[in-house]
Amino acid sequence: MTVEQAIRDISALSHLDQLRVVQAIWNRLPSDVGTELSSAQRDELNRRWDEYKDDPASALSEDDFREQVRLARRR
């Protein structure tokens, strides 16, 4: 079975079952998969962290973040 075939088969499942498949795959991955950062990514994270430390009020609350995501999905 190819990845494309697996995706087609999984896409035929209900959304809830698709989420279950995603969760099952996620749970089976080694804990360090996908956690490597490039130097550019690390620099950007450090820049953002420094910006937050200088002005914590510049960050969004979780509720505000979720609201912005919800509004963006409507577009």
N, C-alpha and C positions, 0 to 999 in steps of 0.2 A: 504494500500500500504506500502511495506517495503522500507527501504532506498535503498536496492539493486535493487528493481523494479524501483524506481525513477531514480536511476543512469543509469540503462539500457535505460529507456525512454528518459532521457536527452541526453544520448550518441548518440541517433539516430537523434538528431537535428543537424542542421548546426553548424559550429564553432561559427558563429556570434550569433545564438540563444542560444547556450550554455553559451556564455559570458553574454548574457542578463539575463539568469537564475541566474548565479553566482552573478551578480550585484544586481538583485532583492533580492536575499537571503541576501547578505551582507548588503544592505540598511535596512533590517528589523531586523537585530540583534541589541540588546542593545549595547550602546557604550562601555560598560566595559567588554564585553565578550572576553575572551582570552587574557586579558592584565595582568593577574597575573604572576609574575615571581618567580621562585624558588630562594633561597638564592644563589645557585651556578650560576644561570643565571645573577642575579643582580651583583654578584662579578665579573663575566666575563665582563659584560657591563662597570662596573666601571674601570676595568683594561684597557679595550680598550680605554675608554674615556681619562684616564690618559695618556696612550701612545700617543693618538692623541694630547693632550694638550702639551706634551713634544716635539712633532715633527709633526706639522700639515702637513708637506710635505710628511709624510708617508702614508697619506690617498690618495685614488684614486679619481679623478674627476668623476662626473657622466658619462661623455662620455667614460672615460677609463673603468669604471665598466661595462657599457653596452657592450663595445667591448669585454671585457673578457668573459662576459656571452655568447655573440654571438659566440665567438670562441669555448667555452666549449660545446656549443650545437652541433657543427659540429663533435665532437669526438664520 
